[in-house]
Amino acid sequence: MFDSFKKIFSGNEGDLPVTTTGKPDISREKSAELFEKAKTYFPGGVNSPVRAFKSVYGTPLFIQKGDGCHVWDADGNQFVDFCCSWGPLILGHNNAKVREKVIEVMQHGMSFGAPTALENDLAELILKNNKFIEKIRFVSSGTEAVMSAIRLARGYTKRDKILKFEGCYHGHVDALLVKAGSGLVTFGETSSAGIPKAFADETIVVSLNDRDALKKAFEEFKDQIAAVIIEPIPANNGLLLQEKEFLQFIREICTENKTLLIFDEVISGFRISFEGAAGYYQIKPDIITYGKIIGGGMPVGAYGASKEIMSNISPEGAVYQAGTLSGNPVAMGAGIAQLSELLRLGFYRDLNNKTEEFVASIQRFATARNYKFKVFSVGSIFWFAFTDLEHVRKAEEIDPTSMEKFKLMHRELLNRGIYLGPSGYEVGFISSAHTKVELEKAKRAIFESLDLVFRK
């Protein structure tokens, strides 16, 4: 969602043409009514911008319920869901074990602002099965986790500057809601109003997959960079898969310059493997951030590091960070239930194999018809790209005009009962609740939609 910020959130809401290239459009009457009402309460009618459906056809769908791999909207339309609440619902919607644990915990209270044994239990579950971190701190969101990790890095190194990569999104943290300027190595330019230039001036932005730019940045700002932050699997602006060698190069140059390496694993953590991208690539960052997958999809995040680095966090150290809802018992209970399932023997093997077969079938179909279309995937994450490039590793390699094709595809898929995130820059997710029958249904809908998109 980062470099596509304005592309995603601009457009004409409700611009649904009268005619259609495929099946008749699903009814959105109740969703449309709810959206009109919502616009009187919320900016743009939503509480998070991408939900406004600005870059796809029609008004937003208001979701009424979810179960397994399905969601239902206010008009009663049923969809196979590949959004999965933007990734954390790796077990699908309304998982029985997660739901039962949440109900059990809620019977004793929902918030105390005080320690509970559940925090210990979830932390132990994570730390015993993740060799890349030794201590953890729970917070309430992925953005808060990243914000805290940045402050920790600055406090630990006694340096101010942060280096990030164009095409990686790290939440709406002021210092990181920036984009690259016009040079090889540039200070960030704010991509949102309300961010002081001075904040952006502490952020250096370089392109992904560019060793020379990274070297130049460390030369220009020697002994000034507190941390390099990267999504090791960039999945907020397409799926910009990086080569392991590039990630290893980042690790090495950070070590040489006494700069901390932060892996933002809000999406990839516990999704690719229990140890996330760090485990997948076997590269040890200095700090890792996680998102709501550790709470079964509930509002939670975390950051972790070595005991030495984490000892700088208050009340043990001088880096202040606090939160009334940090370690909320309901979220902790949901996390315990979900992560326990992820530790089942063969869980990731089965999930990733299911995804691999799904995306391979779609790619074979597109290739056989010579469509300019690629499916990129890793683990149980996939991305549909209207491109003929074998690899898309940088944000600037995404053709913005290709989003018109996605717009048509998104509409046709909705009409066939398939729900994807409402932007061509967003990735899709498969959960353990997606059955072979539902995936076959989705494939047929995707085949039909692609035929219609490329017929135009």
VEXDREN-2710 file (C-alpha; in Angstrom, 1 decimal):
% VEXDREN-2710
k/r/px/py/pz
1/MET/0.0/0.0/0.0
2/PHE/2.9/2.4/0.3
3/ASP/4.2/3.7/-3.1
4/SER/0.8/3.1/-4.5
5/PHE/-0.7/5.3/-1.8
6/LYS/-2.4/7.8/-4.0
7/LYS/-3.0/5.4/-6.8
8/ILE/-5.1/3.1/-4.5
9/PHE/-7.0/5.9/-2.8
10/SER/-7.8/8.0/-5.8
11/GLY/-10.6/7.4/-8.3
12/ASN/-14.3/7.8/-8.7
13/GLU/-16.2/5.9/-6.0
14/GLY/-19.2/3.9/-7.3
15/ASP/-18.1/4.3/-11.0
16/LEU/-19.9/1.0/-11.9
17/PRO/-20.9/1.1/-15.6
18/VAL/-24.3/0.0/-16.6
19/THR/-23.0/-2.7/-18.9
20/THR/-20.8/-5.6/-18.0
21/THR/-18.4/-7.8/-19.9
22/GLY/-19.4/-11.0/-18.1
23/LYS/-22.0/-12.1/-15.6
24/PRO/-24.6/-9.6/-14.3
25/ASP/-23.3/-7.5/-11.4
26/ILE/-24.1/-8.7/-7.9
27/SER/-26.5/-6.7/-5.9
28/ARG/-24.9/-4.0/-3.7
29/GLU/-28.0/-2.2/-2.7
30/LYS/-27.7/-2.7/1.1
31/SER/-23.9/-2.1/1.0
32/ALA/-24.5/1.1/-1.0
33/GLU/-27.0/2.3/1.5
34/LEU/-24.6/1.6/4.4
35/PHE/-21.8/3.3/2.6
36/GLU/-23.9/6.5/2.1
37/LYS/-24.7/6.5/5.8
38/ALA/-21.1/5.8/6.7
39/LYS/-20.0/8.8/4.7
40/THR/-21.9/11.0/7.2
41/TYR/-19.8/9.5/10.0
42/PHE/-16.3/8.8/8.7
43/PRO/-13.9/10.6/6.3
44/GLY/-14.6/9.0/2.9
45/GLY/-17.1/6.6/4.6
46/VAL/-14.4/4.3/5.9
47/ASN/-12.0/3.8/8.8
48/SER/-9.1/2.7/6.6
49/PRO/-8.6/4.2/3.1
50/VAL/-8.2/1.1/0.9
51/ARG/-11.7/-0.1/2.0
52/ALA/-13.3/2.7/0.0
53/PHE/-13.0/0.7/-3.3
54/LYS/-11.5/3.8/-5.0
55/SER/-9.4/1.8/-7.4
56/VAL/-12.0/-0.9/-8.3
57/TYR/-15.6/-0.7/-9.6
58/GLY/-18.6/0.0/-7.4
59/THR/-19.1/0.9/-3.8
60/PRO/-17.5/-1.0/-0.9
61/LEU/-19.0/-4.3/0.2
62/PHE/-20.0/-4.2/3.8
63/ILE/-19.1/-7.6/5.3
64/GLN/-21.7/-9.2/7.6
65/LYS/-20.1/-12.4/8.6
66/GLY/-17.2/-14.9/7.8
67/ASP/-16.8/-18.6/8.3
68/GLY/-14.1/-20.8/7.0
69/CYS/-12.9/-19.5/3.7
70/HIS/-16.1/-17.6/3.0
71/VAL/-17.5/-14.1/3.8
72/TRP/-21.0/-12.8/3.3
73/ASP/-21.9/-9.2/2.6
74/ALA/-24.9/-7.2/3.7
75/ASP/-26.8/-8.1/0.5
76/GLY/-26.3/-11.8/1.2
77/ASN/-23.7/-12.4/-1.4
78/GLN/-21.3/-15.2/-0.6
79/PHE/-17.6/-15.1/-1.5
80/VAL/-14.5/-17.3/-1.3
81/ASP/-12.2/-14.9/0.5
82/PHE/-8.6/-14.4/-0.5
83/CYS/-8.1/-11.3/1.6
84/CYS/-8.3/-13.0/5.0
85/SER/-8.4/-9.7/6.9
86/TRP/-5.2/-8.8/5.0
87/GLY/-3.4/-12.0/5.9
88/PRO/-3.7/-12.9/9.6
89/LEU/-6.6/-15.3/9.3
90/ILE/-4.4/-18.2/8.4
91/LEU/-6.9/-20.6/9.8
92/GLY/-9.8/-18.9/8.1
93/HIS/-12.7/-17.0/9.5
94/ASN/-14.4/-17.9/12.8
95/ASN/-12.0/-20.8/13.5
96/ALA/-13.7/-23.0/16.3
97/LYS/-10.6/-23.3/18.5
98/VAL/-9.8/-19.6/18.3
99/ARG/-13.4/-18.7/19.0
100/GLU/-13.7/-21.0/21.9
101/LYS/-10.6/-19.7/23.5
102/VAL/-11.8/-16.1/23.1
103/ILE/-15.1/-16.9/24.8
104/GLU/-13.3/-18.7/27.6
105/VAL/-11.1/-15.7/28.3
106/MET/-13.9/-13.1/27.9
107/GLN/-15.8/-14.8/30.7
108/HIS/-13.2/-13.6/33.1
109/GLY/-12.9/-10.0/31.7
110/MET/-11.7/-8.3/28.6
111/SER/-9.1/-5.8/29.7
112/PHE/-7.2/-5.1/32.9
113/GLY/-4.3/-2.9/32.1
114/ALA/-2.3/-5.3/34.2
115/PRO/-0.2/-8.4/33.6
116/THR/-1.9/-11.7/33.0
117/ALA/-0.6/-15.3/32.7
118/LEU/-1.8/-15.3/29.1
119/GLU/1.0/-12.9/28.1
120/ASN/3.5/-15.3/29.5
121/ASP/1.9/-18.3/27.7
122/LEU/1.9/-16.6/24.3
123/ALA/5.4/-15.2/24.7
124/GLU/6.7/-18.7/25.7
125/LEU/4.9/-20.2/22.7
126/ILE/6.6/-17.8/20.3
127/LEU/10.1/-17.6/21.9
128/LYS/10.5/-21.4/22.3
129/ASN/9.8/-21.8/18.6
130/ASN/11.7/-18.8/17.1
131/LYS/15.4/-18.8/17.4
132/PHE/15.7/-15.3/16.0
133/ILE/14.4/-13.4/19.0
134/GLU/15.0/-13.8/22.8
135/LYS/12.6/-11.3/24.3
136/ILE/9.4/-9.8/23.0
137/ARG/7.1/-6.9/23.7
138/PHE/3.4/-7.0/22.8
139/VAL/1.7/-3.9/21.5
140/SER/-1.7/-3.2/19.8
141/SER/-0.9/-3.1/16.0
142/GLY/1.8/-3.6/13.4
143/THR/2.2/0.1/13.0
144/GLU/2.9/0.4/16.7
145/ALA/5.4/-2.4/16.6
146/VAL/7.3/-0.7/13.8
147/MET/7.2/2.7/15.6
148/SER/8.5/1.1/18.7
149/ALA/11.3/-0.8/16.9
150/ILE/12.5/2.4/15.2
151/ARG/12.6/4.2/18.6
152/LEU/14.5/1.2/20.1
153/ALA/17.0/1.2/17.2
154/ARG/17.7/4.9/17.7
155/GLY/18.0/4.6/21.4
156/TYR/20.3/1.6/21.2
157/THR/22.6/3.0/18.5
158/LYS/22.4/6.7/19.6
159/ARG/21.9/7.6/16.0
160/ASP/18.9/9.3/14.3
161/LYS/18.7/8.3/10.6
162/ILE/16.6/5.4/9.3
163/LEU/17.0/3.8/5.8
164/LYS/14.0/2.3/4.1
165/PHE/13.3/0.9/0.7
166/GLU/11.0/2.3/-2.0
167/GLY/8.1/-0.2/-2.3
168/CYS/8.0/-1.3/1.3
169/TYR/5.2/-0.1/3.6
170/HIS/5.7/0.0/7.4
171/GLY/2.4/1.4/8.6
172/HIS/1.5/5.0/9.1
173/VAL/4.5/5.9/11.1
174/ASP/5.5/9.6/10.4
175/ALA/9.1/8.9/9.6
176/LEU/8.3/6.0/7.3
177/LEU/5.3/7.3/5.4
178/VAL/7.7/8.7/2.8
179/LYS/8.7/7.9/-0.7
180/ALA/11.9/8.4/-2.7
181/GLY/12.9/11.6/-4.3
182/SER/14.6/11.9/-7.7
183/GLY/18.1/10.6/-7.0
184/LEU/19.8/7.3/-6.4
185/VAL/19.9/7.9/-2.7
186/THR/17.5/10.5/-1.4
187/PHE/15.9/11.8/1.8
188/GLY/12.2/10.8/2.0
189/GLU/9.5/13.0/0.6
190/THR/6.3/12.8/2.6
191/SER/3.4/10.9/1.0
192/SER/0.9/12.3/3.5
193/ALA/-0.1/15.7/4.6
194/GLY/0.6/16.4/8.3
195/ILE/4.2/15.0/8.4
196/PRO/6.8/17.7/9.1
197/LYS/9.6/17.8/6.5
198/ALA/12.1/17.5/9.4
199/PHE/10.7/14.0/10.1
200/ALA/11.2/12.9/6.5
201/ASP/14.7/14.3/6.5
202/GLU/15.7/11.7/9.0
203/THR/14.7/9.0/6.5
204/ILE/16.8/7.8/3.6
205/VAL/15.1/6.0/0.8
206/VAL/16.7/3.8/-1.8
207/SER/15.4/1.3/-4.4
208/LEU/15.0/-2.4/-3.6
209/ASN/17.5/-4.8/-5.2
210/ASP/20.1/-2.0/-5.6
211/ARG/23.4/-2.7/-3.9
212/ASP/25.1/0.3/-5.3
213/ALA/22.5/2.6/-3.8
214/LEU/22.8/1.0/-0.4
215/LYS/26.6/1.3/-0.5
216/LYS/26.3/4.9/-1.5
217/ALA/23.9/5.6/1.4
218/PHE/26.3/4.2/3.9
219/GLU/29.1/6.2/2.4
220/GLU/27.2/9.5/2.4
221/PHE/25.8/9.0/5.9
222/LYS/28.6/7.2/7.6
223/ASP/28.0/6.5/11.3
224/GLN/24.6/8.2/11.1
225/ILE/22.2/5.3/10.2
226/ALA/20.5/3.8/13.3
227/ALA/18.7/1.1/11.3
228/VAL/17.8/-0.3/7.9
229/ILE/14.2/-1.5/7.8
230/ILE/12.8/-3.7/5.2
231/GLU/9.9/-6.1/4.5
232/PRO/12.1/-9.1/3.8
233/ILE/9.1/-10.3/1.7
234/PRO/7.7/-6.9/0.4
235/ALA/4.0/-7.6/0.1
236/ASN/2.3/-4.2/0.5
237/ASN/3.0/-2.9/-3.0
238/GLY/2.7/-6.0/-5.1
239/LEU/4.8/-9.1/-4.1
240/LEU/8.4/-7.8/-4.7
241/LEU/10.3/-11.0/-4.0
242/GLN/13.9/-10.3/-3.2
243/GLU/16.8/-12.7/-3.8
244/LYS/18.3/-14.1/-0.7
245/GLU/21.7/-12.7/-1.7
246/PHE/20.4/-9.2/-1.6
247/LEU/18.9/-9.7/1.9
248/GLN/22.2/-11.2/3.0
249/PHE/24.1/-8.2/1.6
250/ILE/21.9/-5.9/3.7
251/ARG/22.7/-8.0/6.7
252/GLU/26.4/-7.8/6.1
253/ILE/26.6/-4.0/5.3
254/CYS/24.5/-3.3/8.5
255/THR/26.9/-5.4/10.6
256/GLU/29.9/-3.7/9.1
257/ASN/28.5/-0.2/9.9
258/LYS/27.1/-1.1/13.4
259/THR/23.6/-0.4/12.1
260/LEU/20.7/-2.5/13.2
261/LEU/18.7/-4.5/10.7
262/ILE/14.9/-4.5/11.2
263/PHE/12.8/-7.1/9.5
264/ASP/9.2/-5.8/9.2
265/GLU/7.4/-9.2/9.3
266/VAL/3.9/-7.8/10.0
267/ILE/2.7/-9.7/6.9
268/SER/5.3/-12.5/6.5
269/GLY/5.7/-13.4/10.1
270/PHE/4.1/-16.7/11.0
271/ARG/2.5/-16.7/7.5
272/ILE/5.5/-18.0/5.5
273/SER/6.7/-20.2/8.4
274/PHE/6.5/-20.1/12.1
275/GLU/9.8/-18.2/12.1
276/GLY/8.6/-16.0/9.2
277/ALA/10.9/-14.7/6.5
278/ALA/13.9/-14.8/8.9
279/GLY/13.5/-18.5/9.1
280/TYR/12.7/-18.9/5.4
281/TYR/15.9/-17.2/4.3
282/GLN/17.9/-18.1/7.5
283/ILE/19.0/-14.5/7.9
284/LYS/19.0/-13.1/11.5
285/PRO/17.9/-9.5/11.8
286/ASP/18.5/-7.4/14.9
287/ILE/14.8/-6.6/15.5
288/ILE/11.7/-8.2/14.1
289/THR/8.1/-6.7/14.1
290/TYR/5.0/-8.8/13.9
291/GLY/1.3/-8.0/13.3
292/LYS/-2.2/-9.4/14.2
293/ILE/-1.5/-12.9/13.0
294/ILE/-0.1/-13.5/16.5
295/GLY/-3.5/-12.6/17.9
296/GLY/-5.7/-14.7/15.6
297/GLY/-6.5/-11.5/13.7
298/MET/-7.4/-9.4/16.8
299/PRO/-5.7/-6.0/17.3
300/VAL/-2.2/-6.9/18.4
301/GLY/1.4/-6.6/17.3
302/ALA/4.8/-7.3/18.7
303/TYR/8.5/-6.6/18.3
304/GLY/11.3/-8.8/19.4
305/ALA/15.1/-8.9/19.5
306/SER/18.0/-10.2/21.6
307/LYS/18.0/-9.8/25.3
308/GLU/20.7/-7.2/25.0
309/ILE/18.8/-5.0/22.7
310/MET/15.4/-5.5/24.4
311/SER/17.0/-4.5/27.8
312/ASN/16.9/-0.9/26.5
313/ILE/13.1/-0.9/26.7
314/SER/11.5/0.8/29.7
315/PRO/11.2/-0.1/32.6
316/GLU/14.5/-1.9/32.2
317/GLY/16.1/0.7/29.9
318/ALA/15.7/4.3/28.8
319/VAL/13.6/3.8/25.6
320/TYR/10.0/4.5/26.6
321/GLN/7.1/2.6/25.2
322/ALA/3.8/1.8/26.8
323/GLY/0.2/0.8/26.1
324/THR/-2.9/0.1/28.2
325/LEU/-4.1/-2.6/25.7
326/SER/-0.6/-4.2/25.3
327/GLY/-1.0/-7.8/26.1
328/ASN/-4.8/-7.6/26.1
329/PRO/-6.0/-11.0/27.5
330/VAL/-8.5/-11.6/24.7
331/ALA/-5.9/-11.1/22.0
332/MET/-3.4/-13.2/23.9
333/GLY/-5.9/-16.1/24.2
334/ALA/-6.8/-15.9/20.5
335/GLY/-3.1/-15.9/19.7
336/ILE/-2.4/-18.9/21.9
337/ALA/-5.1/-20.9/20.1
338/GLN/-4.0/-19.9/16.6
339/LEU/-0.3/-20.3/17.0
340/SER/-0.8/-23.7/18.6
341/GLU/-2.5/-24.8/15.4
342/LEU/0.4/-23.5/13.3
343/LEU/2.8/-25.7/15.2
344/ARG/1.0/-28.8/14.2
345/LEU/3.3/-31.2/12.2
346/GLY/2.9/-30.5/8.5
347/PHE/0.8/-27.4/8.8
348/TYR/3.0/-25.1/6.7
349/ARG/3.9/-27.9/4.3
350/ASP/0.2/-28.6/3.5
351/LEU/-0.8/-25.0/3.3
352/ASN/2.2/-24.0/1.1
353/ASN/1.7/-27.0/-1.2
354/LYS/-2.0/-26.1/-1.6
355/THR/-1.0/-22.6/-2.6
356/GLU/1.7/-23.8/-5.0
357/GLU/-0.8/-26.0/-6.8
358/PHE/-3.4/-23.2/-7.0
359/VAL/-1.0/-20.6/-8.4
360/ALA/0.7/-23.1/-10.8
361/SER/-2.7/-24.0/-12.4
362/ILE/-3.5/-20.3/-12.9
363/GLN/-0.1/-19.6/-14.4
364/ARG/-0.4/-22.6/-16.8
365/PHE/-3.8/-21.3/-18.0
366/ALA/-2.5/-17.8/-18.6
367/THR/0.7/-19.0/-20.3
368/ALA/-1.2/-21.4/-22.6
369/ARG/-3.2/-18.4/-23.9
370/ASN/-0.2/-16.1/-24.1
371/TYR/-1.7/-13.6/-21.7
372/LYS/0.5/-10.9/-20.3
373/PHE/-0.1/-12.2/-16.8
374/LYS/2.1/-13.6/-14.0
375/VAL/1.3/-15.1/-10.6
376/PHE/4.0/-14.5/-8.1
377/SER/3.9/-16.4/-4.8
378/VAL/5.8/-17.4/-1.7
379/GLY/4.4/-19.7/1.0
380/SER/0.7/-19.0/1.1
381/ILE/0.9/-15.5/-0.3
382/PHE/0.2/-14.8/-4.0
383/TRP/-0.1/-11.7/-6.3
384/PHE/-1.7/-11.3/-9.7
385/ALA/0.4/-9.1/-12.0
386/PHE/-0.5/-8.0/-15.5
387/THR/3.1/-8.2/-16.7
388/ASP/5.4/-10.3/-18.8
389/LEU/8.4/-9.8/-16.5
390/GLU/9.8/-12.9/-15.0
391/HIS/10.6/-11.1/-11.8
392/VAL/9.2/-7.9/-10.3
393/ARG/11.6/-6.8/-7.6
394/LYS/11.2/-3.0/-7.5
395/ALA/8.2/-0.8/-7.1
396/GLU/9.1/1.1/-10.3
397/GLU/8.8/-2.2/-12.3
398/ILE/5.0/-2.3/-11.8
399/ASP/3.2/-0.8/-14.7
400/PRO/0.5/1.5/-13.3
401/THR/-1.6/1.2/-16.5
402/SER/-2.0/-2.6/-15.7
403/MET/-4.3/-1.7/-12.8
404/GLU/-7.1/-1.1/-15.3
405/LYS/-7.0/-4.8/-16.1
406/PHE/-7.1/-5.7/-12.5
407/LYS/-10.0/-3.4/-12.0
408/LEU/-12.0/-5.4/-14.6
409/MET/-10.8/-8.7/-13.2
410/HIS/-11.8/-7.7/-9.6
411/ARG/-15.3/-6.9/-10.8
412/GLU/-15.7/-10.1/-12.7
413/LEU/-14.4/-12.1/-9.8
414/LEU/-16.9/-10.5/-7.4
415/ASN/-19.7/-11.4/-9.8
416/ARG/-18.4/-15.0/-9.6
417/GLY/-18.2/-15.1/-5.8
418/ILE/-14.5/-14.5/-5.4
419/TYR/-13.2/-11.7/-3.0
420/LEU/-9.8/-10.2/-3.5
421/GLY/-8.4/-7.0/-1.8
422/PRO/-9.8/-4.0/-3.7
423/SER/-6.5/-3.0/-5.3
424/GLY/-4.1/-4.5/-7.8
425/TYR/-1.2/-3.6/-5.6
426/GLU/-2.5/-5.9/-2.8
427/VAL/-1.6/-9.5/-2.4
428/GLY/-3.9/-12.5/-1.8
429/PHE/-3.7/-15.1/1.0
430/ILE/-4.8/-18.8/1.2
431/SER/-5.8/-20.2/4.6
432/SER/-6.0/-23.8/5.9
433/ALA/-9.8/-23.4/5.6
434/HIS/-9.6/-23.1/1.8
435/THR/-10.8/-26.5/0.6
436/LYS/-9.9/-28.2/-2.7
437/VAL/-13.5/-27.7/-3.9
438/GLU/-13.5/-24.0/-3.2
439/LEU/-10.0/-23.5/-4.8
440/GLU/-11.3/-25.3/-7.9
441/LYS/-14.3/-23.0/-8.0
442/ALA/-11.9/-20.0/-7.6
443/LYS/-9.7/-21.2/-10.4
444/ARG/-12.6/-21.5/-12.8
445/ALA/-13.8/-18.0/-11.9
446/ILE/-10.2/-16.7/-12.5
447/PHE/-10.0/-18.4/-15.8
448/GLU/-13.3/-16.9/-17.0
449/SER/-12.3/-13.5/-15.7
450/LEU/-9.0/-13.5/-17.4
451/ASP/-10.6/-14.5/-20.7
452/LEU/-12.9/-11.5/-20.4
453/VAL/-10.2/-9.1/-19.4
454/PHE/-8.0/-10.0/-22.4
455/ARG/-10.9/-10.1/-24.8
456/LYS/-11.4/-6.3/-24.4
END
